[in-house]
Amino acid sequence: MFPLLFTDHGLGLAAVGLIKGLYPLLWGLGQIPTGHLADRIGRKPLIVTGMLVQAAGFALALALLDRPLLAGVLSAVALGIGTAMVYPALIASVSDHAHPSWRANALGTYRFWRDIGYAAGALGAAVLTAASGILAARWITDRPAS
């Protein structure tokens, strides 16, 4: 919903592309140092801190919408860094608790349930949009949690 949010606030294709590209770039590159860090300081500190950074990214996106490019860039940076902190630490945590004989199955099961959220979220937004219009889907996905 971020592309719709930011185009609705006046950003063009290039600006939205920049915002959308920053997130996976920082997530992907950030996993290298944070994976090593998770081995040194433990999994929980990175998971908790990373989730807080992700929450801050969503809050920034909504709090700074009067300056949509700044809101988008800052939120993408926070979301990318936060995800880079959480992602390898969660996978390592699953590996830590799985015996080597069933580790591949444990990781596959974990990733299935984690990754199905991407598809379920997209399908849910599509169904909501079809049933109630884009404003209903934007309201559900763009509002802060209560």
SVG drawing of the C-alpha trace seen along z (x, -y; Angstrom):
<svg xmlns="http://www.w3.org/2000/svg" viewBox="-18 -19 48 56">
<polyline fill="none" stroke="black" stroke-width="0.4" points="0.0,0.0 3.0,-2.3 3.1,-3.1 -0.6,-4.1 0.0,-6.1 2.9,-8.1 1.4,-8.6 -1.8,-9.8 0.4,-12.4 1.9,-13.7 5.0,-11.6 5.8,-10.5 7.1,-7.1 10.8,-7.9 10.3,-8.9 8.1,-5.9 10.6,-3.7 13.4,-5.1 11.4,-4.5 10.5,-0.9 14.0,-0.2 15.7,-1.4 13.9,1.1 15.1,4.4 18.5,2.9 19.1,2.0 17.4,5.3 19.6,7.4 22.9,5.7 22.2,5.2 21.7,8.9 25.5,9.6 26.6,7.6 23.5,8.2 23.8,12.0 27.3,11.9 26.1,9.6 23.3,12.1 26.0,14.7 28.0,12.4 25.3,10.7 22.4,13.1 19.2,13.3 16.7,11.6 18.4,8.1 18.3,7.9 14.8,9.2 13.4,6.8 15.4,3.8 14.7,4.6 11.0,4.8 11.0,1.5 13.0,-0.1 10.4,1.4 7.5,-0.1 9.3,-3.5 9.5,-3.2 5.7,-2.8 5.2,-5.7 7.6,-7.9 5.7,-7.2 2.4,-8.5 3.8,-11.2 5.7,-13.0 3.1,-12.7 3.1,-16.5 6.6,-15.9 6.0,-12.6 9.5,-12.1 11.1,-12.5 8.5,-10.3 9.0,-7.6 12.8,-7.7 13.0,-7.7 10.4,-4.9 12.1,-2.8 15.5,-3.2 14.0,-2.3 12.1,0.7 15.1,2.0 17.5,1.7 14.9,3.2 14.2,6.1 17.9,6.7 18.2,7.0 15.2,9.3 15.4,11.6 18.7,13.4 18.2,13.5 14.8,15.2 16.1,17.8 19.2,18.4 16.9,18.8 14.9,21.5 18.2,23.3 19.4,23.0 16.3,24.9 16.2,27.6 18.1,30.8 20.3,31.1 18.3,34.1 15.1,32.0 16.6,28.5 15.7,28.2 12.1,29.2 11.9,26.7 13.3,23.9 11.0,24.7 8.0,24.8 9.0,21.5 9.6,19.8 6.3,21.1 4.3,19.6 6.3,16.4 6.3,15.9 2.6,16.7 1.9,13.4 3.1,11.6 0.6,13.4 -2.2,13.3 -1.8,9.6 -1.9,8.8 -4.9,11.0 -6.6,9.6 -6.0,6.0 -7.3,7.0 -10.5,8.6 -11.1,5.6 -10.5,3.2 -12.9,5.2 -15.6,5.3 -15.3,1.8 -13.0,-0.3 -9.5,-1.5 -10.2,-3.8 -11.2,-0.9 -8.0,1.0 -5.9,-2.1 -7.6,-2.8 -6.8,0.7 -3.2,0.8 -2.2,-2.9 -3.6,-3.6 -1.5,-3.2 -2.4,-0.3 -4.5,-1.2"/>
</svg>
